[in-house]
Structures are given as structure tokens and as C-alpha cells.
Amino acid sequence: MSYIQKLVAGGAVSVGLSADWVNSAYRIEGNEDAGTVVFENDSGELELIEYTHNEDGDRTDVLVARLDRVTGETIAA
């Protein structure tokens, strides 16, 4: 079972924060305004990303770590 499958089984929510993220990001914490997602990028790598929205609605993303696709363990911070 992949890490994404484990996240979904544990209740992670598939979210689309922008057109290119639809069905590729899984919110594991937070809400639409701020939180943490696991994002599967175009290369098939998993990234742990924290995001926030300011008062103007602009989103800021911070790459926290790259994760192993199978275990979910950090492979690069």
C-alpha cells in the first residue's frame, strides 16, 4: 500500500488548491485557509507542503520535506 493510499484510508481529504493540484494534493491538517498537504508532483514525488492564505487571498506555500512514496518517511528536508 502506498503512502497516499494510507493517508486516504486514514481520512486525508483530496483537495484541489489550484487548477494544477486537483486530485494531486491530500490535506492532512487544516482547512482551506491554512494547513498541510501531501502533494504528488509531476515527477511522481511526494512533497509535504504547508500553506496559508493572506487577507487578499494570495496563497503562500512552504516545502517542508520530500517523502518516500511507500513509507511516507522524510527523504529530504
Summary of the structure (lengths in Angstrom):
residues: 77
radius of gyration: 12.0
end to end distance: 23.5
largest distance: 39.8
contacts: 192
relative contact order: 0.20
helix: 13%
strand: 47%
